[in-house]
Amino acid sequence: MIHVLFFASIREQLQTGKLSIELDADGITVAGSASIGLSVSTVEQLIAYLASTYDQSWLPVLSADNVIKAVNQQVVDKNFIISDGDEVAFFPPVTGG
């Protein structure tokens, strides 16, 4: 299972703070539903899956260049390979003063 977390303005835009996605031999499933046979191995593929499953409006939000992507609390790029048991988080850009 992959745990996906959304923070701050991203959480507000997507109207959810977290999702759990089940990985199995045939592809991925949203916890509690049937397999859809889609291969997801990178953060970029996860974003495409989320947009196609939940709402296409998620694609520009999650794939924006300034969105911070982290796997297991380490900042990564969109090509980072994800595995069963990972936590994937999306953060809006951070500003300071």
Secondary structure, 3 states (H helix, E strand, C coil): CEEEEECHHHHHHHCCCEEEEEEECCEEEECCCCCCCCCCCEHHHHHHHHHHHCCCCHHHHHHCCCCEEEECCEEECCCCECCCCCEEEEECCCCCC
